[in-house]
Amino acid sequence: MKKFIVFQKSGDIFEFLNPIIIWCFGLILYLEIRTRTNEKFPIRPLAVAILTGFVISLLAVYSYWVKTELMHGQTALIGGYAYFLGWGTVIICTAIAAQYHLIGSDGSKRNHNPFLGRITHGNLSAYENGEPQPVFQFPFSKGDSWSFTLFATEWEVDVLEVYLITDGATRYRQSVITGQAADGSTIAYIFDESAGFLRSLIWKDSSGVTQLEMQLAIFGTGHEGEVWFIRATDLYAGSWDHDSGTPDAEIRDTFFVGDHPSGEEYDEMVYYLSARMGGGTGSLTLRDHTSLSALERVWQPGEAEEGQLGEINSPSQEYTLTVTLSGDSEIAIIIAGGITFSWTL
């Protein structure tokens, strides 16, 4: 299964305000306070001025254009406001793109792009299993090696080469990193100093099948509009394959919707549903603890749907899932709970 992700890096006006205008603002504030207090070197106003300039500088925003097999072109933003805590959060320009990231949020291979989430400010580490993973080790030097977890896989990587690129009056480096996992999977990526992020990334499984491919398309400046980020956790995942000639099957399962690990209540559930009926039939029903139907699907022979994304608002506590299959049929579903945040830039 091949996926393509295209990143576009850009910054809003705060990128250019920092550090020149921002620190000028801080200096003006400092001088104004000094004048009003008649102190020659007032330490407290100086601290206020420095902190004010620093906080304003946290508002830098960078956008990335993301395209996958499931997501046909969305824009993701790293929100610099979170850099005060030492990490950034990728916020996404369409709600549906944020929901795609929500599926597989536990760091499993279902997560189409772990960079659409919390990343550290210092070395752009993507979070997986709740821990920052050192995908990059700055500064890059040929022969350097380290390990990290990404796509639910343990990687041992090496810096294969560091190239110095000359583009007119501009000079920058591109670092080529390659690695392998114990199961024979491979990963290769290029960090582009001029873009400040990945030029490309290719992940292949042990059979040599490309699982993920990312290519930098363009980067520039400026973004305005509404953006989203969803804090999420996988709640349920199941898949069922029924063969022709075997007795009809009915599967009943339950799962409980508690709170997000942060202690906050989920405000939505998102499901990712696929089904294929050969000569058989199938159905799927999801009901809450009051027997109210939250999701119902029925498929006849020859029908199919692949990667259908849907939303269930205000989820209750306990759900019962019922699946029926007859003949040649397949059904799979992933359900995740999310807490949605949105901003207008």
N, C-alpha and C positions, 0 to 999 in steps of 0.2 A: 504494500500500500504506500503510494508515494504522495507526500504532502509538500507543498511549496509555501514558504513564508517570505514575504518581501517586507523589509524594514525601511522606513523613511525617517531619518533623524532630523528634527528641527527644534528650534527654541522660540519662545515668545519674546516679547520686548524686554522682559526682565533679564533675559540672558545678556542683553547688551547694557542694561543698567548696572549690571554687576561686573566689576566692582566699582567703576569710576563714579557714576552718578550716585549710587547708593552710599558710598563712603563720603562723598561730598555732602550728601544730605546729613549724614551723621556728624560731619565736622561743623556744618551750619548749626545743627541742633546744639552741639557742644558749646559753640561760641555764644549762642543766644542764652543758654543757661548760665554760662560764666558771666555774661554781662549783667544778667538779672540778679545773680548772687554776689557780685563784686568779689569773686574769688579768682586768684591768679591761676591756680592749677586745681580746680575742683575735681577730685577723683570720682565722686559719685556721678556727676553729670557726664563725665567721660565714659564711665561704664555704661550708662544709659544710652549714650550716643552709639557706642560700639555695638551694644546688643541690638539696638533698633536697626542699624545698618545690616547686621547679620541676619536678623529675622526676615527683613525684606528680601535679602538675597536668597532666602530659602524658597522663594516663590517661582524660581526658574522651572520651566516645563519643557520637556522634550517629547516629540511625537515620533511614533513608529508605524509605518504602514504594514499591516499584517495580512497575508493571504495564505490560506490552507486549503486542503481538499474539501473541508467542511465549511470554510468561511471564505466567502468570495470578496475579499478586500475590505479590511476594516482598519481604522487608525487607532493605535494605542499610544498612551502618553505616560511618561515617567513623571510623576508629580513631585517636584523638588521640595514642596513644603514639608515633606516627611524627613528631609535630610538632617533636621535638627536632632532626630533620634538615631542617626547613623544609617538609615536605610531609606530607600525610595519606594514608592508604590506605583505600579503601572495602572493608569486609568484609561479607559477605552472609550472611543468616540461613538459607538453604537451599543445599545443595550443587548442586542442579539450576540455581538462579539463577546461581550462580558459574560453572557450565559454559556457560550461555547467554552470559555476558560473555566467556568464553574464546574463543568463535567470533568471528572478526573482530577479534582483539586487536591486529592490526597497524595499527589506526587506519582501516581501510577502512570503506566504507559498510555492511558487514555487521555492524559493531559496533553493537548496538542501543542502547547508552548509554555514551558515553565517560566520563561522570561516575562510573561504577562501576569505579574504578581509582585510580591515584595522582593526587592533586590537591594543589596547593600550599596551605600554611596561610595565607600572607599575603593572597592575592587569589583563592583558590578556582579557580586555573587548572586545567583538565582537561588531561591529557597526551595528545598525539597525535603519532605518529611519534617518540616518545621526547623530545619537547620540551613544556614547559608552554605552553599557549595562553591568552592573556589574554582570556578570554570576558568578564570583568568588569574595569573600570578604576575603582577607588575613589579619591576620592569621585566620584559621578556628578554631572555638571553638564549642563544642556541645551546641545546643540550640540557636545559632545565627540565626537570620532571616532577610531577606531583600526582595526586589522586583526588577524586571527588565522585559524588553520586549524582546522576542525571538520568531521567527517563527510567527510574527504578533500576538502574544499572551502575555497578561499580566500575569506574574507568581509571586506567593508568595512562597518563598522557606525557608527551615530550614535545619540546619546542624543536621542530625540524629545521627551521630556518627563519632568520629575521632579515627582511629586505629593506633597503633604503630606497624610497621612491622619490624621484625628482619630477615635479609637475610645474614647469615654468620656474617662478621664483619660490615656489613652495616645496619643502622637503618634509617627508614623513615616513614612518616605518609601517610595514605590514609583517605581522608575525604569523607563521604557519605552525599550527599545533595538531598533532595526530595522536591517536590513542587506541587502545584495544581493551576489551573486557574478557573475563575468564571464559565466557561462552563462545568467543570468537567474533562477537560484534565489534564494529569499528566506528570511530568518530574522527572527523577531521574538520578543523575550522580555522578561519583567518581573522585576526583582529586587525582592523584598519585604524591607525592612529588619527588619520584625517577625519574620519567619521566619528571616532570615539566609541566604536562598537564593532560588531561583527560585519565583516565583508561577506562571509559565507559560512555555512555549517552543513555537513552531511553526516547523517547517522544511518548505518547499515546494520542489519541483523546478521546472525551467524551464517545465514544462507546467502548473504550478499544482496538481499532485497533492501532497497532504500526505504527507510521508515520516516525520515524527515529530511527535507532539504530547504535551506534558507539562503536567499541571495539578496544582497543589498541592491536596491534599485536606484534610489535617489535620496539625498538629504538636503534640507534647506532651512528656512525660517518661517515662523508665523503659524499660529493656529488659533481659531476662535470657534466656539460652539459648546454643546453639551457633552459631557463625558461621564462615564460610569466606571465603578469598580465594585465587584461582588466578593465579599469574604465568604468562603464556602467550605463545605465538607461533604464528601460522598456519604450517602445514607444507605443506598442499596444498589446492587448490581446482580443481574441474573441473565442467563441465556439457556435456551432449550432447543434441542434438535430432535425432531421426531421422524422416524423412518416409515416409509410406506410398507404396509403389510403387518405392522405391529398394532396392538390394541390402542384405542384412543386414550389420551392421557389428560388428566386434570391436575394441575399443580397449584397448591395454595400455600402462601407464605405471608408472614407478617414482619413489620419492622417498626421501630419506635423513633419518633422525631423529637429529640431532646433539644438542648440549646447548643449553639456554637461553642467550641472550646473556650472562647473568650468569655462565655457566660451570657451573651446576648441571645435573644430569641431570633429564629429565622423569620424573615418576612415573606419568603417565597421558596418553592421547590421548583427545580428545573429537571425535566426528564429528556433523555436521548433514546429514541425508540427506533428499532429496525425489525423488519419482518419480511419473510419470503415464503410464499405458498407455492409448492410445486403442484402436485395433484391433490393436496390436502387442504384443510381449513384450519383456522386458528382464531383465538380471541384473547383479549387481555382486559382485565377490569381492576381498577384500583379504587378502594373505598376506605373512607375514614372510620373512626370508631362509632360514629352515629349511623353507619351504613350509607352515607351520602357518597355518591359516585364522583370521584375526582378525575377519572380518566377511563374511557371505554373505547375499545377498538375491536372490530370484527373483520376478518379477511376471508375471502372466497378463493377457490382454486385459481392459480395464476396471478393473484394479486401480490403486490410487494410495496414496501416503503422503506427507504434507506435513510437513516440519520435524521429522523423527524425530531425537531426540537420544540418542546412545549413548556408552559409555565403553569404552576399551581400556586395561587396567592394564599397568604395567611394559612399555612399548613397547621393541621391539628397534631395531636400527639401520636396516635397509633393508626397504622394503615394495614389493610389486608389486600394482598395482590393475588388474583386468580388468573391462571393461564390455562387454556385448553388447546390441545393439538390433535389433529387426525391426519393420517396419510403423510405425505412428504411435506414437512413444514418446519420453519425455524422462526423463533422470536427471541429478541434480546432487548434489554432495557437497562439504563443507568439512571439513577435518581440522586440528585444532590440538593442539599439545603443551602440557602444563601441569604446574606444580609446585604442589601443593595445601598450603595452610596452614589450620588450624582452631583455634579457641579457644572456651572456655566462659566466658561472662560472668555 
